[in-house]
Amino acid sequence: MVGLREIRVLPLGAWLATPKRLRRGEVDAIIAHLPHSSAMPRSLDAEERRRMRRLAFADDRRRFAWSHAALRAVLARYLDRPAAAVSFAWRENRTARPTLAPGARLRLGFSLSHSGEFAAVAVMRGADIGIDVETARPGRDPLALARSQFAPSETAAIAARSGRERERIFLDFWTAKEAVLKALGVGLTHPLSDVVFGLNGDGRPRFREIIGGGFVPRRFAVRSLRLRSALPSSLSIAAPQRIRSVTLWTGDAAALVRAVERARRITRA
């Protein structure tokens, strides 16, 4: 896996104090803990609220709302506009990534993922990007899931491990696969087995190919990271072009939303 020496991990407060100028090939990834507050963020648009209301459980609605509010706050900093003014072009397919509506001042690829009480947002200039974050779940059978979801070669690699290492390899493959499908803009409308990975000598997922689905053959750069216990267990980022650097910023989603709006009010005063 990519070690902490290769991907910088910094507090979210430093991201808020850094000018938002991404060069090509640079990725900013923000991973934010979701608040347990019953208060809902006010920046969501009508479509986001409609999708949120479709969710049956209050906790799922809370996680959806704050994840999307965090995405809006991140994009607002790069686009220099209020979070509520970030405009999306939504697709009918609920698992497919929306795009920025026409009129954004720069082409910014972005992706959102959430798992448990964490949301992760990745942004990259001039290229589509995908991010996926997953948390280990007690009682899950990684090998059984791999047999139903993964390619035979990946299942064999998982079967060759045991215990916690089996769970780690499973999560690494899962996040890497879903990150690629998100970068393609299709999400889980296509089976995970369509995206095939191997393992490097150091245990890092290595992109091999995309099969089926009518995709044009292409290569993907994939960066994966196993995170400390205070954060979700596995995170992967994928893009169809070279990823020169990744900076991972960690903090609290509610604080992020408040700080972005406060900073904008100060700069406009």
N, C-alpha and C positions, 0 to 999 in steps of 0.2 A: 504493500500500500504506500501511497505518497505520505511521507513523514511530515511532521510539524516543521522541519527545517526547510521543506520545499514549498509548503503553503503557509503563508503568514497568518497567524491567528491573533487578532487584536480586539480590544473592547469597542463596543458600538459607539461609545462617546468619542473615540478617535475618528471614526467614520463621519460623525456629525461635524467634526471640526476640520475635515479635510475637503479642499475644493474638489468638486465632482467633475473631473476631466479624465475620462477613460481613453487610453490609447488602444489601437487595434491589437487584439490578442490578449488584452488584460480583462480579467473577470473580477468583479466585486460580488461576493456572496455574503448575505446577511442572514444569520440564524437567530431568531428571536423567540424568547419564551412568551407564551400567550397568557394574558391575564385571566384570572378567575372571576373578574367583576361581571355582574349582571348588566352593567351599563354597556350599551352598544356604540361603536364608533359611528360618527355622523357622515363620513366621507363616501360611503358606498352609493353606487348609482342604483337606478330602479331595477336593472337586470340582476345585479348582485343580490339585492334584497329579495327579489322573486326566487332566485335559486336558493338563498338561505332559508326562506320559508318552507321550501319543499322538504327540508330535512326534518326527520321525525323527532329527534331528541334535542333538548335544550343545549346540552354540551356540544353537540355537533354544530348547532347554529352559532354558538359562541365562537368555536374554533374557526369556522368558516368566516365569520364577520371580522375577527381580529387578524386572521391571515391575510385577507384581502385588504384590510386597512393598512397593514404593514407593507404589502406590495405597492399600494398607492403612495404611501409616504416615501418609499425608496424611489419610485419613478418620479415623484414630484421634485425631488432634489436634483435629478439629472435634467429634467425638462423645464425646471425653473417656473413652476406653476403651483397653485394650491392642489392638495391631494384630491379634493373633490372635483377639480377641473380636469384631472387625467381622464381621457376619454378612450374607451375601448371599442373595437369592432368585434362584437360577440358572434360566435358560431352556434349553429343549432346543436351540434354535438357537444354535450356538456363536459366531456373529458378532453376535448381539444382546446389547446391554448388560444385565448383571444389575442388579437394584435392591437397595437396602438392605432387609434383612428387616424385617418389622413389629417395632416396639419401639424404633426409633431415636428419640432425643429431639428431633430436628429434621428437617425435610424438606430434604435436601441433594441437589441434582442433581450428578452426577459423570460423568466420562468419562475413558477411558484410551486412549492411542495409543503405539505405539513404532515406531521406524524405525532400522535400523542399531543403533548402540550407545546410543541415547537412548530414554527413556520420557518421556511428557508426560501430566500429570494436570490436569484442570480441575475446579473445584468452584464451585457457585453456589447460593445459598440460594433455596429455594422454586420452582425451575424446572428443567426438563430442560435438559441442555447436551451439546454434542458438541465434541470436540477431535480434530484430526488433525495429525500432524507427518510430514513427508516429507524425505528426504535425496536430493540429486541423485545420479544413478547414471550413471557414464561408459558410453557406448555405447548408451544408451537413445535410441529415436527418438520424441520427443514427438508429432510430427505423426501418425505411424502409430498410436500409442496413442490419440490424440484421435479419429481417424477411427473407431476401433472402440468407444470408450467414451463419447464426449461428444456433445452436441447439435451440429447443423451450424453454428449461429452461433458456438459456442465454437471449433469446429475452424477456422472461417474466421479468427477472431481470432488463433489460434496460427499459422496459415499465413502471416499478414501479418507475423509477426516472424521473425527469424533468429538463429542462434547462441545465446548465453547468454540473451538476452531471450525467445526461444521457450521454452527450458527453464523459465525463471522463471514465465512466464504459465501454462504447463502445470501446474507444481506448485501455483501459486496456485489454479487452478480445481480441481485434484484435491483438495487439502486442504479447500477450502471446501465442495465437494460432500459429501465423506465426513463432515465435521463436521456438516452438516445431517442426513444419514442417521443418524448416531449420536445426535443430539439427538432424532430421531424414535424411537429405540430399535430400529432395524431393521438398522443396519450395511449391509454389502455384500450382503444378501439381495435388495436392490433395485438395479437398474442405476444407475450414476452419471449416465446420460443422463436419468433421471427428474428430476434437480435441475438447473435451468437458471440460468446466471449470464451477466451481461454484464460490461462493464468501465466503471468511472467514468473521468472525464477524466484522473485521476492514475494510472490503471492498477490501481486497487483492484477486486477482484471485487465485483460488485453483484448481490445476489440478485434473481431475476426471478420464478420460479415453480417449482412442483412439478407434474409431469405424470404421469398413470398411477398405478399402485400402489394406487388406492383411497384416497388420502390426502385428508383434509378440507383445502380450500384454506386456507393460512395464510401469514403473513409470518415471516421470520426475520431477526434481527439477526446479522450476520456480521462478525467482526474478523479480519483477516489480517495476518501479519507476516513479512517476509523477515528471516532471522536472520543474524548474523555467521558467518564461515566456521568458527568453533570449535564452532558448534551446527548442527543440521539446517537445511536450506535454507528451508523454508516451514512455517508453523504457522497454522492457522485455528481459530477458536472460533465456535460457532453456538448460538443460543438463540431460542426462540419469544417472547421478550420483550426489552425494551430492555436493552442492556448499557451500563451507565453508566461503568464503568471496568474495566480489566484490569491486574493486576500480574503480571508474569512473574518467577518466582524460579528461579534456575539453580544447579546444584551437582551433587553426587555421590549416586547412589542408595544405596549402602552406608552412607555417612555419614548420610544422611537416616534410614534405618531405625534405625541405632544411636542417633542423637540423640533420636529420638522416644521410644524405649523408655527411654533414660537420663533424659530429662526427666520422664517419667511416674513413674519410680522415685523421683526427687528430690522431686517434688510430693507423693507419697504417703508419704514418710518421716516 
